[in-house]
Amino acid sequence: MTPTRCRCPKKVKPFAFKCPISLIASHQSAFLWMLIYVPGAGNAAISCSKLQASQPPVLFSHLHSSTSMAQPARPFRALGFFKKKEGISDEEFVRHWKEVHGALVLPFLKKHGALYYSQTHISQANKEAFNNACLGGKAKLLDYDGVITIDWPSLEAAQAYSNDPEYKAAVRDDIPIFTQTGEICFAAGREEIVLDHKM
């Protein structure tokens, strides 16, 4: 089969070549092709031809439109809730948590494939301001001073991080410096995004 050439916009060079259907099919998960397929032929012509001015523009077409690519699994999210150690200021709690503890855990987060890590610093002033402004000053607020959020590709990755003996040794003596260790709580789940203007 000889693929036909066509007249394309001036900035787009016409092209046409032949390749086995099996080759395209074996790579359909990695590439998107504009495909013109002739039933019964052993080859597919991939070309910029067959696009008439009266037709709506076609951007991409899969070889098998009925085959949809699997959606990636949502990350496994772990949350940790902390109270600052009695006797230290909000400023010292934030400074140590961010600059000292954050630097300690970062290599282990990277080692075990963490996708996301953040610290939410919570002050009493911010909690009261939010309560009064948005909740009529009547809401019950969590009695914590900080929250960590870590996204993992899987529960197994989170498990490997938590059980890493080098990680345990690195943070064992640091956590009691700025938190109340007996008050630490955790939660875990999978995020379902409803709105995200950052995406």
Secondary structure, DSSP 8 states (H G I E B T S, - for coil): ---------TTS---EEEEEHHHHHHTTTT--B--B--TT-SEEEEES-S--TTS-----B-SSTT---------EEEEEEE-B-TTS-HHHHHHIIIIIIHHHHHHHHHHTT-SEEEEEE--HHHHHHHHHHHSTT-------SEEEEEEES-HHHHHHHHT-HHHHHHHTTTHHHHB-GGG-EEEEEE---S--TT-
